[in-house]
Amino acid sequence: MIPDGTPCRHDEFTACNIRFVGEQDGPPERELKSHLTTLLRSEPSVHRAYLARVQYENAAAPDVALCLAATNPDVEGIKARVGRLFAGIFRPDVYLDVFFLSDSQEAEAAKVCRAFYVAS
């Protein structure tokens, strides 16, 4: 739910041919990463997290995505918690894609993006 009481929008899609462009970083992103780190510490299934700029096939410009390396995650629960956290920090018209990485996707992401969260 967005702070004004509006439900968060959750659209689900399957993305093919994702290209990892780089890390999304700056003051607002560092604040988000700090909050996400706190949230992810309570998610034992999540091993690593990246805030990446990604280029989807046929997209005009890169998007920002929270990319999670996880084993047997509670996908819907994690997406809902991340959505609430994100909505509390950014404007309602801004969105964050959340997806769970395959091993090969994580290897590609790690080439251009540093994990901001690594489970201990």
C-alpha positions in Angstrom: 0.0 0.0 0.0 1.2 3.5 -0.8 1.4 5.9 2.1 -1.9 7.5 1.0 -3.7 4.2 1.3 -3.6 3.3 -2.4 -2.7 -0.3 -3.1 0.7 -0.9 -4.7 0.5 -2.0 -8.3 2.0 -5.4 -9.0 2.3 -6.5 -12.6 3.9 -9.8 -13.3 5.7 -10.6 -16.5 8.3 -12.9 -17.8 11.4 -11.2 -19.3 13.6 -12.9 -21.8 16.9 -11.7 -23.1 17.7 -9.4 -20.2 20.9 -7.5 -20.6 22.5 -6.2 -17.4 23.8 -2.7 -18.1 25.3 -1.7 -14.8 24.6 -0.8 -11.2 22.0 1.8 -10.2 23.6 4.0 -7.6 23.3 7.4 -6.2 22.1 9.0 -2.9 18.4 7.9 -3.2 19.5 4.4 -4.3 21.9 4.1 -1.4 19.0 4.9 1.0 16.9 2.3 -0.7 19.7 -0.3 -0.6 20.1 0.4 3.2 16.4 -0.2 3.8 16.4 -3.3 1.5 19.4 -4.7 3.4 17.4 -4.5 6.6 14.4 -6.2 5.0 16.5 -8.9 3.3 18.2 -9.9 6.5 14.9 -11.4 7.5 14.6 -13.4 4.3 16.7 -16.5 4.8 16.1 -17.6 1.2 17.8 -14.6 -0.3 21.6 -14.9 -0.7 22.5 -11.8 -2.7 20.8 -8.7 -4.1 21.7 -6.3 -6.9 20.1 -3.0 -7.8 20.8 -3.1 -11.5 20.0 -1.2 -14.7 18.6 -3.8 -17.1 17.8 -3.6 -20.7 14.8 -5.8 -21.7 14.4 -7.0 -25.2 12.8 -4.4 -27.5 12.8 -1.8 -24.7 13.7 1.8 -25.7 15.7 2.5 -22.5 17.0 0.6 -19.5 14.9 0.0 -16.4 16.0 -0.4 -12.8 15.4 -3.8 -11.2 16.0 -5.4 -7.8 17.6 -8.7 -8.8 17.7 -11.4 -6.1 19.7 -14.6 -5.9 17.6 -16.9 -3.7 16.8 -20.6 -3.0 13.1 -21.5 -2.7 11.9 -17.9 -1.9 8.5 -16.8 -0.9 8.2 -14.8 -4.2 4.9 -13.1 -3.5 5.7 -12.3 0.1 9.1 -10.8 -0.8 7.6 -8.8 -3.7 4.9 -7.4 -1.5 7.4 -6.4 1.3 9.7 -4.8 -1.2 6.8 -3.0 -2.9 5.6 -1.5 0.4 9.2 -0.4 1.3 9.8 1.1 -2.2 6.4 2.9 -2.1 7.3 4.5 1.2 10.5 6.0 -0.2 9.7 7.0 -3.8 6.8 8.7 -5.6 3.8 6.6 -6.5 4.4 6.9 -10.2 7.9 5.3 -9.9 8.2 1.6 -10.0 10.9 -1.0 -9.3 11.0 -4.4 -11.1 11.8 -7.3 -8.8 13.0 -10.6 -10.2 14.8 -13.7 -9.1 18.0 -14.6 -10.9 19.0 -17.9 -12.4 22.6 -18.9 -11.9 23.5 -17.7 -15.4 21.7 -14.4 -14.9 23.5 -13.8 -11.7 26.8 -14.4 -13.4 26.0 -11.8 -16.0 24.8 -9.3 -13.4 27.9 -9.7 -11.3 30.0 -8.7 -14.3 28.6 -5.2 -14.3 27.0 -4.7 -10.9 28.2 -5.2 -7.3 25.9 -7.0 -4.9 24.7 -4.6 -2.3 23.4 -7.4 0.0 25.3 -10.7 0.7 23.8 -13.0 3.3 26.2 -13.8 6.1 
